[in-house]
């Protein structure tokens, strides 16, 4: 749904809604909320129009907006007005190459239409003498308008667009979460996790890529990859338009999304501690900054919307959503195609040039192992015939995140009441402004807690600041006792400061649960198994504690009292022992799994793909996604994943 379409139809839609009486709206609201009451029970004139509105509401899943608390009569009327505007003025996509009849052979088959796959399919199909097939297990990003609303990131987990993975119970962490497990959302829709994420555009530190190069990833140093970051980018921040590090004109919109006055307080506190305010995607990574987001014109700039949708009319680009790839078809040591399930039918599709896995750090190793490419001992256990003995699924890395919640004595943070306001809704759909136009992570910082090092390295801690207080039971799936305790003292106004572990020493694994391709894999991140990770998080906590004690923070009433939880009451509050207890109970994922198909020198036994992203020992098979990172980058991983796809397209087409 385009904002301009909604605004164009707003006047007519409002006039339509005004013709409804309150009783009709209440009946309609009850039907939509229940999602099942027969249309015939709606005693309203122009029944067919109402039927269309309700049907579109259900199709677009806009009833998910109700989860935000938008239940008032006025609010509901405005919601219906938006739907009517959509019906009146939104044009259906035309010329799309979504395939209705499945061909059998293409030059390139790309598996996974997410953050990497959508970019790769778009770039490969720029060469008009090759045919490209993109296979995506989920549906299209046009099916739900909330996929494009920045604040939709708060409610899109555990929907049809999410694979909905859980980790195995953790031995050294997650003590405060149900079953000691972490919920891992992963995108199952065109655009992948770029549809679900918080849209933070973060390239990482130059030291990340230089370290990759030093590990045998020739051609992947910072100077090598900068070109591909710039190729994607359309910088929309005026002061950065002339920067040699940024670029304009790319598919991917990058902008700020400030919606609260807390930004100035965050940055003032940073300067009080002596930190610089930087462009973290520019010359200097370490420091504090207003967050850069993949947002264009108040809409999420997902890879499907940015890279794929504008080129869907290309005759050589073909897309099949709802296609679940179960294995790579091999002819001895050559990948010749894939086997996939679509519409309940098994299909075998063939690639004359290459099969490229872009199914992500969970999906790509899963498919490889089902195809007989993986650790011999593990495949033998499941009686899967071995094609290549490679460390697929090993080296799993993920950033951890520790929430530190505080109240404030000023107004201006984003409250539940503000998010449910009719004005918030109207601001967004009328003007493209307001709280819905932002994921609310308004400031980020990258800091190095080991200042005594002899040489400069990538920061080891990331701070993120969400300018509001999300519901306690959202995202984390806390134990009932902890959830109830936190709810009882949750202030109305406040923010959450997050401490993120950037370079985990603890490594995990992805393994097959069974030979059934529809069985979710066994995900064990092995969080906090290495004591160094605890030490780094404690140092990060202490730095955040110092930050919250600045005059700028104290002037707005910031306190650490909210961190006092009963389960750690056996330790002195805020002592190292207490902080470790708090970390082991409350730290969880930042949703950045990587490195399960490690890139590096072919001679390195720990690697799965070479620097050209070719699976070792297998012809015509590559992996192009976050799984190839030798080590996770120093920040949010979506931008580096897009960069990998940009570079891969050039490598493939120039071979």
ZIWO-V34514 format. One line per field, one symbol per residue. ss: DSSP state (@ for helix, = for strand, . for the rest). Layout:
ss: ???
//
This chain:
ss: ..@@@@@@.@@@@@@@@@...@@@@@@@@@@@@@....@@@.....@@@@@@@@@@@@@@.@@@@@@@....@@@@@@@@@@@@@@@@@........=......=======.....@@@@@@@@.......====...=.@@@.@@@@=@@@@@.......=..==..........=@@@..==..=.=..@@@.....=.....@@@@@@@@@.......@@@@@@@@@@@===..@@@...........====......@@@@@@@@@@@....=.........====..=.==..==..@@@@@@@@@.....====..=========..=========..=============..@@@@@@@@@@@..==.@@@@@@......==......==..========......=.@@@@..@@@@@@@@@@...@@@...=======.............======.=.........=.@@@@@@@@@.....========......====..........===......@@@@@@@@@@@@@@@@@@..@@@@......@@@..@@@.......@@@@@@@@@@@.==....=....=.........=....==...=.===..@@@.........@@@@@@@@@@@@@@@@..
//
